[in-house]
Amino acid sequence: MKIRFLLIMLGWLFVFVGQGQSLPIDKKATAQTKNLFANLQRVSNKGTMFGHQDALAYGIGWKYQPGRSDVKDVAGEYPALFGWEVGHLELNKPMSLDSVPFDKMRSFIQQAYAQGGVNTISWHLNNPVDPAKTSWDKADSTIHQLFADKTAFKRYNSWLDNLANFLKSLKGPQGEYIPIIFRPFHEHTGGWFWWGRGYAAPTEYVQLWRYTVDYLRDKKKVHNLLYAYSTDRFTSREDYLQNWPGDEYVDILGFDLYHRPESDPYNRWVADARKMVETVRDLGQEKKKVWAFTETGLEGVPFANWWTGFLLPVIQDAGLSYVMVWRNARLTHFYAPYSKHPSANSFKLFVNHPKVLFEQKIAAETMYAPVGK
């Protein structure tokens, strides 16, 4: 048995290290999670996966229609990556803060996995010191109070228990745990969340991040996660790394940056976003991690050529694993095109670009199989 175990471990070392790839930070990650991490690195050499938040749940003029997706309506196929939000799971509510029932979300995640797609989850949790306050209700030193207040600390642990139970309920057809890219406490370089800049010191943020990873991984035995660190706008490499939890606590380097024409004219947004892409690429290569453009978009997509004229120059040939746009909630708040939208033609050109990957290309890549299989 000892010899067999050593041979298995040597095999993993050959697959990951021998090919210049690193392992996830969770040494006990499931086989599918390890495979996904390796394939995210491998496939990024071929192109960038496209993702959409809540893509299977609803769109413009429809909700919970099996097989439906605004992206599919326009592109003829699903996105490669599917984003989900689990805010309010901590409060024992039946649906997320974006009104997606968690039972339906579980089914959508299973569908995406069965189709060969990749799932990512964000968590806009309420304030554990004052649970009546949302992520956007900012307060100084919340993280410090969380670890100093026994009641708040116990509450946060119970919230992590709820999260762990949901994550461990995500299973594939053979009972295997579905791998998830987990992106907590994002956009911390902005000042709109209680964990953000101006409300949490870098040391406090690091403490919260590490505690969360340790609790989920080591105490709750959740081994189907890849952890994504995701800033908002940043100005330099040093700025990006100010709250860095450590290489042993992050699998994916990402950032969020929305296009807001009133403050970001074309040349500035494309140039700034591209500079940030190149920074996370350089860091990802140094640290042997995956890097991604974890959240972006232009609300309403008012520019007919946005996909090929704005987004494509930012992501092209940058080794990004994926780029994800936000959800299509309603006509006053959407980020992907729908049928007959003015940007649909640009989006179709974007879809057909050889370095942009949608689900059909990803399914052929077998993201959950060992590299080389």
Contacts in CASP RR format, 6 or more apart in sequence:
PFRMAT RR
TARGET T0000
AUTHOR 0000-0000-0000
METHOD contacts of the structure
MODEL  1
MKIRFLLIMLGWLFVFVGQGQSLPIDKKATAQTKNLFANLQRVSNKGTMF
GHQDALAYGIGWKYQPGRSDVKDVAGEYPALFGWEVGHLELNKPMSLDSV
PFDKMRSFIQQAYAQGGVNTISWHLNNPVDPAKTSWDKADSTIHQLFADK
TAFKRYNSWLDNLANFLKSLKGPQGEYIPIIFRPFHEHTGGWFWWGRGYA
APTEYVQLWRYTVDYLRDKKKVHNLLYAYSTDRFTSREDYLQNWPGDEYV
DILGFDLYHRPESDPYNRWVADARKMVETVRDLGQEKKKVWAFTETGLEG
VPFANWWTGFLLPVIQDAGLSYVMVWRNARLTHFYAPYSKHPSANSFKLF
VNHPKVLFEQKIAAETMYAPVGK
12 23 0 8 1.000
12 34 0 8 1.000
15 21 0 8 1.000
15 38 0 8 1.000
15 370 0 8 1.000
15 371 0 8 1.000
16 22 0 8 1.000
16 23 0 8 1.000
16 34 0 8 1.000
16 38 0 8 1.000
16 371 0 8 1.000
19 38 0 8 1.000
19 371 0 8 1.000
20 288 0 8 1.000
21 37 0 8 1.000
21 38 0 8 1.000
21 41 0 8 1.000
21 42 0 8 1.000
21 288 0 8 1.000
21 371 0 8 1.000
22 288 0 8 1.000
22 289 0 8 1.000
23 29 0 8 1.000
23 34 0 8 1.000
23 37 0 8 1.000
24 33 0 8 1.000
24 34 0 8 1.000
24 37 0 8 1.000
24 226 0 8 1.000
24 251 0 8 1.000
25 213 0 8 1.000
25 227 0 8 1.000
25 248 0 8 1.000
25 249 0 8 1.000
25 250 0 8 1.000
25 251 0 8 1.000
26 33 0 8 1.000
26 217 0 8 1.000
26 223 0 8 1.000
26 225 0 8 1.000
28 217 0 8 1.000
28 221 0 8 1.000
28 223 0 8 1.000
29 37 0 8 1.000
29 223 0 8 1.000
29 224 0 8 1.000
29 225 0 8 1.000
29 226 0 8 1.000
30 176 0 8 1.000
30 177 0 8 1.000
30 179 0 8 1.000
30 223 0 8 1.000
30 224 0 8 1.000
31 370 0 8 1.000
32 176 0 8 1.000
32 177 0 8 1.000
32 178 0 8 1.000
32 179 0 8 1.000
32 224 0 8 1.000
32 368 0 8 1.000
33 177 0 8 1.000
33 179 0 8 1.000
33 223 0 8 1.000
33 224 0 8 1.000
33 225 0 8 1.000
33 226 0 8 1.000
35 367 0 8 1.000
35 368 0 8 1.000
35 369 0 8 1.000
35 370 0 8 1.000
35 371 0 8 1.000
36 118 0 8 1.000
36 179 0 8 1.000
36 226 0 8 1.000
36 367 0 8 1.000
36 368 0 8 1.000
37 226 0 8 1.000
37 251 0 8 1.000
37 290 0 8 1.000
38 370 0 8 1.000
38 371 0 8 1.000
39 365 0 8 1.000
39 366 0 8 1.000
39 367 0 8 1.000
39 368 0 8 1.000
39 369 0 8 1.000
39 371 0 8 1.000
40 118 0 8 1.000
40 226 0 8 1.000
40 252 0 8 1.000
40 290 0 8 1.000
40 321 0 8 1.000
40 322 0 8 1.000
40 367 0 8 1.000
41 290 0 8 1.000
41 321 0 8 1.000
42 365 0 8 1.000
42 371 0 8 1.000
43 49 0 8 1.000
43 321 0 8 1.000
43 357 0 8 1.000
43 362 0 8 1.000
43 365 0 8 1.000
43 367 0 8 1.000
44 290 0 8 1.000
44 291 0 8 1.000
44 319 0 8 1.000
44 320 0 8 1.000
44 321 0 8 1.000
45 319 0 8 1.000
46 355 0 8 1.000
46 357 0 8 1.000
46 365 0 8 1.000
47 319 0 8 1.000
47 320 0 8 1.000
47 355 0 8 1.000
47 356 0 8 1.000
47 357 0 8 1.000
48 293 0 8 1.000
48 315 0 8 1.000
48 316 0 8 1.000
48 318 0 8 1.000
48 319 0 8 1.000
48 320 0 8 1.000
48 321 0 8 1.000
48 322 0 8 1.000
48 323 0 8 1.000
48 355 0 8 1.000
48 356 0 8 1.000
48 357 0 8 1.000
49 79 0 8 1.000
49 80 0 8 1.000
49 81 0 8 1.000
49 118 0 8 1.000
49 321 0 8 1.000
49 322 0 8 1.000
49 323 0 8 1.000
49 357 0 8 1.000
49 358 0 8 1.000
49 362 0 8 1.000
50 71 0 8 1.000
50 79 0 8 1.000
50 80 0 8 1.000
50 81 0 8 1.000
50 322 0 8 1.000
50 323 0 8 1.000
50 324 0 8 1.000
50 350 0 8 1.000
50 351 0 8 1.000
50 356 0 8 1.000
50 357 0 8 1.000
50 358 0 8 1.000
51 79 0 8 1.000
51 80 0 8 1.000
51 81 0 8 1.000
51 82 0 8 1.000
51 83 0 8 1.000
51 322 0 8 1.000
51 323 0 8 1.000
51 324 0 8 1.000
51 325 0 8 1.000
52 69 0 8 1.000
52 70 0 8 1.000
52 71 0 8 1.000
52 79 0 8 1.000
52 81 0 8 1.000
52 82 0 8 1.000
52 83 0 8 1.000
52 324 0 8 1.000
52 325 0 8 1.000
52 327 0 8 1.000
52 328 0 8 1.000
52 335 0 8 1.000
52 336 0 8 1.000
53 83 0 8 1.000
53 84 0 8 1.000
53 85 0 8 1.000
53 295 0 8 1.000
53 324 0 8 1.000
53 325 0 8 1.000
53 326 0 8 1.000
53 327 0 8 1.000
53 335 0 8 1.000
54 83 0 8 1.000
54 84 0 8 1.000
54 85 0 8 1.000
54 98 0 8 1.000
54 100 0 8 1.000
54 327 0 8 1.000
54 328 0 8 1.000
55 69 0 8 1.000
55 70 0 8 1.000
55 71 0 8 1.000
55 78 0 8 1.000
55 79 0 8 1.000
55 82 0 8 1.000
55 83 0 8 1.000
55 336 0 8 1.000
56 67 0 8 1.000
56 68 0 8 1.000
56 69 0 8 1.000
56 78 0 8 1.000
56 82 0 8 1.000
56 108 0 8 1.000
56 111 0 8 1.000
56 112 0 8 1.000
57 63 0 8 1.000
57 64 0 8 1.000
57 100 0 8 1.000
57 104 0 8 1.000
57 105 0 8 1.000
57 108 0 8 1.000
58 64 0 8 1.000
58 100 0 8 1.000
58 328 0 8 1.000
58 329 0 8 1.000
59 68 0 8 1.000
59 69 0 8 1.000
59 70 0 8 1.000
59 328 0 8 1.000
59 329 0 8 1.000
59 334 0 8 1.000
59 338 0 8 1.000
60 70 0 8 1.000
60 328 0 8 1.000
60 330 0 8 1.000
60 331 0 8 1.000
60 334 0 8 1.000
60 338 0 8 1.000
62 68 0 8 1.000
64 104 0 8 1.000
69 78 0 8 1.000
69 79 0 8 1.000
70 328 0 8 1.000
70 334 0 8 1.000
70 336 0 8 1.000
70 337 0 8 1.000
70 338 0 8 1.000
70 339 0 8 1.000
71 77 0 8 1.000
71 78 0 8 1.000
71 79 0 8 1.000
71 336 0 8 1.000
71 337 0 8 1.000
71 358 0 8 1.000
72 78 0 8 1.000
73 338 0 8 1.000
73 339 0 8 1.000
74 336 0 8 1.000
74 337 0 8 1.000
74 338 0 8 1.000
74 339 0 8 1.000
74 341 0 8 1.000
74 344 0 8 1.000
74 347 0 8 1.000
74 348 0 8 1.000
75 347 0 8 1.000
75 348 0 8 1.000
75 351 0 8 1.000
75 358 0 8 1.000
76 351 0 8 1.000
77 351 0 8 1.000
77 358 0 8 1.000
77 359 0 8 1.000
77 360 0 8 1.000
78 112 0 8 1.000
78 115 0 8 1.000
78 117 0 8 1.000
78 358 0 8 1.000
78 359 0 8 1.000
79 358 0 8 1.000
79 359 0 8 1.000
80 117 0 8 1.000
80 118 0 8 1.000
80 322 0 8 1.000
80 357 0 8 1.000
80 358 0 8 1.000
80 359 0 8 1.000
80 361 0 8 1.000
80 362 0 8 1.000
81 117 0 8 1.000
81 118 0 8 1.000
81 119 0 8 1.000
81 120 0 8 1.000
81 322 0 8 1.000
81 324 0 8 1.000
82 108 0 8 1.000
82 109 0 8 1.000
82 112 0 8 1.000
82 117 0 8 1.000
82 118 0 8 1.000
82 119 0 8 1.000
82 120 0 8 1.000
83 119 0 8 1.000
83 120 0 8 1.000
83 121 0 8 1.000
83 122 0 8 1.000
83 324 0 8 1.000
84 96 0 8 1.000
84 100 0 8 1.000
84 105 0 8 1.000
84 108 0 8 1.000
84 109 0 8 1.000
84 119 0 8 1.000
84 120 0 8 1.000
84 121 0 8 1.000
84 122 0 8 1.000
85 96 0 8 1.000
85 97 0 8 1.000
85 98 0 8 1.000
85 100 0 8 1.000
85 121 0 8 1.000
85 122 0 8 1.000
85 123 0 8 1.000
85 124 0 8 1.000
86 96 0 8 1.000
86 102 0 8 1.000
86 105 0 8 1.000
86 121 0 8 1.000
86 122 0 8 1.000
86 123 0 8 1.000
86 163 0 8 1.000
86 166 0 8 1.000
87 96 0 8 1.000
87 97 0 8 1.000
87 123 0 8 1.000
87 124 0 8 1.000
87 125 0 8 1.000
87 126 0 8 1.000
88 95 0 8 1.000
88 96 0 8 1.000
88 97 0 8 1.000
88 126 0 8 1.000
89 96 0 8 1.000
89 102 0 8 1.000
89 123 0 8 1.000
89 159 0 8 1.000
89 162 0 8 1.000
89 163 0 8 1.000
89 166 0 8 1.000
90 125 0 8 1.000
90 126 0 8 1.000
90 131 0 8 1.000
90 158 0 8 1.000
90 159 0 8 1.000
90 162 0 8 1.000
90 163 0 8 1.000
91 126 0 8 1.000
91 131 0 8 1.000
92 162 0 8 1.000
94 101 0 8 1.000
94 102 0 8 1.000
94 103 0 8 1.000
95 101 0 8 1.000
95 102 0 8 1.000
96 102 0 8 1.000
96 105 0 8 1.000
97 124 0 8 1.000
97 134 0 8 1.000
98 327 0 8 1.000
98 329 0 8 1.000
100 108 0 8 1.000
102 166 0 8 1.000
106 166 0 8 1.000
106 169 0 8 1.000
106 170 0 8 1.000
109 119 0 8 1.000
109 170 0 8 1.000
109 178 0 8 1.000
109 180 0 8 1.000
110 170 0 8 1.000
110 171 0 8 1.000
110 172 0 8 1.000
110 178 0 8 1.000
112 118 0 8 1.000
112 119 0 8 1.000
113 119 0 8 1.000
113 172 0 8 1.000
113 178 0 8 1.000
113 368 0 8 1.000
114 172 0 8 1.000
114 173 0 8 1.000
115 359 0 8 1.000
115 363 0 8 1.000
116 359 0 8 1.000
116 362 0 8 1.000
116 363 0 8 1.000
116 366 0 8 1.000
116 367 0 8 1.000
116 368 0 8 1.000
117 359 0 8 1.000
117 362 0 8 1.000
117 363 0 8 1.000
117 367 0 8 1.000
118 179 0 8 1.000
118 181 0 8 1.000
118 322 0 8 1.000
118 362 0 8 1.000
118 367 0 8 1.000
119 170 0 8 1.000
119 178 0 8 1.000
119 179 0 8 1.000
119 180 0 8 1.000
119 181 0 8 1.000
120 180 0 8 1.000
120 181 0 8 1.000
120 182 0 8 1.000
120 183 0 8 1.000
120 228 0 8 1.000
120 294 0 8 1.000
120 324 0 8 1.000
121 167 0 8 1.000
121 180 0 8 1.000
121 181 0 8 1.000
121 182 0 8 1.000
121 183 0 8 1.000
122 183 0 8 1.000
122 184 0 8 1.000
122 186 0 8 1.000
122 295 0 8 1.000
123 163 0 8 1.000
123 182 0 8 1.000
123 183 0 8 1.000
123 184 0 8 1.000
123 185 0 8 1.000
124 134 0 8 1.000
124 135 0 8 1.000
124 193 0 8 1.000
125 135 0 8 1.000
125 159 0 8 1.000
126 132 0 8 1.000
126 133 0 8 1.000
126 134 0 8 1.000
126 135 0 8 1.000
127 133 0 8 1.000
127 134 0 8 1.000
127 135 0 8 1.000
127 137 0 8 1.000
127 139 0 8 1.000
127 142 0 8 1.000
127 194 0 8 1.000
128 142 0 8 1.000
128 146 0 8 1.000
128 152 0 8 1.000
128 153 0 8 1.000
128 155 0 8 1.000
128 156 0 8 1.000
128 159 0 8 1.000
129 139 0 8 1.000
129 142 0 8 1.000
129 145 0 8 1.000
129 146 0 8 1.000
129 149 0 8 1.000
129 152 0 8 1.000
130 137 0 8 1.000
130 139 0 8 1.000
131 155 0 8 1.000
133 139 0 8 1.000
133 194 0 8 1.000
135 193 0 8 1.000
135 194 0 8 1.000
136 192 0 8 1.000
136 193 0 8 1.000
137 194 0 8 1.000
138 191 0 8 1.000
138 192 0 8 1.000
138 193 0 8 1.000
138 194 0 8 1.000
138 196 0 8 1.000
138 199 0 8 1.000
139 194 0 8 1.000
139 199 0 8 1.000
140 198 0 8 1.000
140 199 0 8 1.000
141 199 0 8 1.000
141 200 0 8 1.000
141 204 0 8 1.000
142 194 0 8 1.000
142 195 0 8 1.000
142 199 0 8 1.000
142 200 0 8 1.000
143 195 0 8 1.000
143 200 0 8 1.000
143 201 0 8 1.000
143 204 0 8 1.000
143 205 0 8 1.000
143 207 0 8 1.000
143 208 0 8 1.000
144 201 0 8 1.000
144 204 0 8 1.000
145 152 0 8 1.000
146 152 0 8 1.000
146 153 0 8 1.000
146 156 0 8 1.000
146 208 0 8 1.000
147 153 0 8 1.000
147 207 0 8 1.000
147 211 0 8 1.000
157 215 0 8 1.000
160 212 0 8 1.000
160 215 0 8 1.000
160 216 0 8 1.000
160 220 0 8 1.000
161 220 0 8 1.000
163 216 0 8 1.000
164 216 0 8 1.000
164 220 0 8 1.000
164 222 0 8 1.000
167 177 0 8 1.000
167 180 0 8 1.000
167 182 0 8 1.000
167 216 0 8 1.000
167 222 0 8 1.000
167 224 0 8 1.000
167 225 0 8 1.000
168 177 0 8 1.000
168 220 0 8 1.000
168 222 0 8 1.000
168 224 0 8 1.000
170 177 0 8 1.000
170 178 0 8 1.000
170 180 0 8 1.000
170 224 0 8 1.000
171 177 0 8 1.000
171 178 0 8 1.000
172 178 0 8 1.000
177 223 0 8 1.000
177 224 0 8 1.000
178 224 0 8 1.000
179 224 0 8 1.000
179 225 0 8 1.000
179 226 0 8 1.000
179 368 0 8 1.000
180 224 0 8 1.000
180 225 0 8 1.000
180 226 0 8 1.000
181 225 0 8 1.000
181 226 0 8 1.000
181 228 0 8 1.000
181 251 0 8 1.000
181 252 0 8 1.000
182 225 0 8 1.000
182 226 0 8 1.000
182 227 0 8 1.000
182 228 0 8 1.000
183 227 0 8 1.000
183 228 0 8 1.000
183 230 0 8 1.000
183 252 0 8 1.000
183 294 0 8 1.000
184 209 0 8 1.000
184 212 0 8 1.000
184 227 0 8 1.000
185 193 0 8 1.000
185 195 0 8 1.000
185 205 0 8 1.000
185 208 0 8 1.000
185 209 0 8 1.000
185 212 0 8 1.000
186 228 0 8 1.000
186 230 0 8 1.000
186 231 0 8 1.000
186 232 0 8 1.000
186 256 0 8 1.000
186 294 0 8 1.000
186 295 0 8 1.000
187 193 0 8 1.000
187 196 0 8 1.000
187 230 0 8 1.000
187 231 0 8 1.000
187 232 0 8 1.000
187 256 0 8 1.000
187 295 0 8 1.000
188 195 0 8 1.000
188 196 0 8 1.000
188 197 0 8 1.000
188 200 0 8 1.000
188 205 0 8 1.000
188 231 0 8 1.000
188 232 0 8 1.000
188 243 0 8 1.000
189 196 0 8 1.000
189 197 0 8 1.000
189 231 0 8 1.000
189 232 0 8 1.000
189 233 0 8 1.000
189 234 0 8 1.000
189 239 0 8 1.000
189 240 0 8 1.000
189 242 0 8 1.000
189 243 0 8 1.000
190 196 0 8 1.000
190 197 0 8 1.000
190 232 0 8 1.000
190 233 0 8 1.000
191 197 0 8 1.000
191 198 0 8 1.000
191 199 0 8 1.000
193 199 0 8 1.000
194 200 0 8 1.000
195 205 0 8 1.000
195 208 0 8 1.000
196 205 0 8 1.000
200 208 0 8 1.000
202 242 0 8 1.000
202 243 0 8 1.000
205 243 0 8 1.000
205 245 0 8 1.000
206 243 0 8 1.000
206 244 0 8 1.000
206 245 0 8 1.000
206 246 0 8 1.000
209 229 0 8 1.000
209 243 0 8 1.000
209 245 0 8 1.000
209 249 0 8 1.000
210 245 0 8 1.000
210 249 0 8 1.000
213 227 0 8 1.000
213 245 0 8 1.000
213 249 0 8 1.000
216 222 0 8 1.000
216 225 0 8 1.000
217 223 0 8 1.000
217 225 0 8 1.000
226 251 0 8 1.000
226 252 0 8 1.000
226 290 0 8 1.000
227 249 0 8 1.000
227 250 0 8 1.000
227 251 0 8 1.000
227 252 0 8 1.000
228 250 0 8 1.000
228 251 0 8 1.000
228 252 0 8 1.000
228 253 0 8 1.000
228 254 0 8 1.000
228 292 0 8 1.000
228 294 0 8 1.000
229 244 0 8 1.000
229 245 0 8 1.000
229 250 0 8 1.000
229 252 0 8 1.000
229 253 0 8 1.000
229 254 0 8 1.000
230 254 0 8 1.000
230 255 0 8 1.000
230 256 0 8 1.000
230 294 0 8 1.000
230 295 0 8 1.000
231 240 0 8 1.000
231 243 0 8 1.000
231 254 0 8 1.000
231 255 0 8 1.000
231 256 0 8 1.000
232 255 0 8 1.000
232 256 0 8 1.000
232 257 0 8 1.000
233 255 0 8 1.000
233 257 0 8 1.000
233 272 0 8 1.000
233 276 0 8 1.000
234 240 0 8 1.000
234 255 0 8 1.000
234 276 0 8 1.000
234 279 0 8 1.000
236 279 0 8 1.000
237 279 0 8 1.000
237 282 0 8 1.000
237 283 0 8 1.000
240 255 0 8 1.000
240 276 0 8 1.000
240 279 0 8 1.000
240 280 0 8 1.000
240 283 0 8 1.000
241 283 0 8 1.000
244 250 0 8 1.000
247 287 0 8 1.000
247 289 0 8 1.000
250 289 0 8 1.000
251 289 0 8 1.000
251 290 0 8 1.000
252 289 0 8 1.000
252 290 0 8 1.000
252 291 0 8 1.000
252 292 0 8 1.000
252 294 0 8 1.000
252 321 0 8 1.000
253 280 0 8 1.000
253 283 0 8 1.000
253 284 0 8 1.000
253 287 0 8 1.000
253 289 0 8 1.000
253 290 0 8 1.000
253 291 0 8 1.000
253 292 0 8 1.000
254 280 0 8 1.000
254 291 0 8 1.000
254 292 0 8 1.000
254 293 0 8 1.000
254 294 0 8 1.000
255 276 0 8 1.000
255 280 0 8 1.000
255 293 0 8 1.000
255 294 0 8 1.000
256 294 0 8 1.000
256 295 0 8 1.000
256 296 0 8 1.000
257 269 0 8 1.000
257 272 0 8 1.000
257 273 0 8 1.000
257 276 0 8 1.000
257 293 0 8 1.000
257 295 0 8 1.000
257 296 0 8 1.000
258 295 0 8 1.000
258 296 0 8 1.000
258 297 0 8 1.000
258 298 0 8 1.000
258 299 0 8 1.000
258 326 0 8 1.000
259 269 0 8 1.000
259 273 0 8 1.000
259 296 0 8 1.000
259 297 0 8 1.000
259 298 0 8 1.000
259 306 0 8 1.000
259 310 0 8 1.000
260 269 0 8 1.000
260 298 0 8 1.000
261 269 0 8 1.000
261 298 0 8 1.000
261 302 0 8 1.000
261 303 0 8 1.000
264 272 0 8 1.000
266 310 0 8 1.000
269 310 0 8 1.000
270 310 0 8 1.000
270 313 0 8 1.000
270 314 0 8 1.000
273 293 0 8 1.000
273 296 0 8 1.000
273 314 0 8 1.000
274 313 0 8 1.000
274 314 0 8 1.000
274 318 0 8 1.000
277 293 0 8 1.000
277 314 0 8 1.000
277 315 0 8 1.000
277 318 0 8 1.000
277 320 0 8 1.000
278 318 0 8 1.000
280 291 0 8 1.000
280 292 0 8 1.000
281 291 0 8 1.000
281 318 0 8 1.000
281 319 0 8 1.000
281 320 0 8 1.000
283 289 0 8 1.000
283 291 0 8 1.000
284 290 0 8 1.000
284 291 0 8 1.000
290 321 0 8 1.000
291 319 0 8 1.000
291 320 0 8 1.000
291 321 0 8 1.000
292 320 0 8 1.000
292 321 0 8 1.000
292 322 0 8 1.000
292 323 0 8 1.000
292 324 0 8 1.000
293 314 0 8 1.000
293 315 0 8 1.000
293 320 0 8 1.000
293 322 0 8 1.000
293 323 0 8 1.000
293 324 0 8 1.000
294 322 0 8 1.000
294 324 0 8 1.000
295 324 0 8 1.000
295 325 0 8 1.000
295 326 0 8 1.000
296 311 0 8 1.000
296 323 0 8 1.000
296 324 0 8 1.000
296 325 0 8 1.000
296 326 0 8 1.000
297 311 0 8 1.000
297 325 0 8 1.000
297 326 0 8 1.000
297 335 0 8 1.000
298 306 0 8 1.000
298 310 0 8 1.000
298 335 0 8 1.000
299 333 0 8 1.000
299 334 0 8 1.000
299 335 0 8 1.000
300 333 0 8 1.000
300 334 0 8 1.000
300 335 0 8 1.000
301 334 0 8 1.000
301 335 0 8 1.000
301 336 0 8 1.000
301 337 0 8 1.000
301 341 0 8 1.000
301 342 0 8 1.000
301 343 0 8 1.000
302 342 0 8 1.000
303 310 0 8 1.000
303 343 0 8 1.000
304 342 0 8 1.000
304 343 0 8 1.000
304 345 0 8 1.000
304 346 0 8 1.000
305 343 0 8 1.000
305 346 0 8 1.000
306 343 0 8 1.000
306 346 0 8 1.000
307 337 0 8 1.000
307 343 0 8 1.000
307 346 0 8 1.000
307 347 0 8 1.000
307 349 0 8 1.000
307 350 0 8 1.000
308 346 0 8 1.000
308 349 0 8 1.000
308 350 0 8 1.000
308 353 0 8 1.000
309 346 0 8 1.000
311 323 0 8 1.000
311 350 0 8 1.000
312 350 0 8 1.000
312 353 0 8 1.000
312 356 0 8 1.000
315 323 0 8 1.000
315 356 0 8 1.000
316 355 0 8 1.000
317 355 0 8 1.000
325 335 0 8 1.000
325 336 0 8 1.000
326 335 0 8 1.000
327 333 0 8 1.000
327 334 0 8 1.000
327 335 0 8 1.000
328 334 0 8 1.000
328 335 0 8 1.000
328 336 0 8 1.000
328 338 0 8 1.000
336 347 0 8 1.000
337 343 0 8 1.000
337 344 0 8 1.000
337 347 0 8 1.000
338 344 0 8 1.000
341 347 0 8 1.000
350 356 0 8 1.000
351 358 0 8 1.000
366 373 0 8 1.000
END
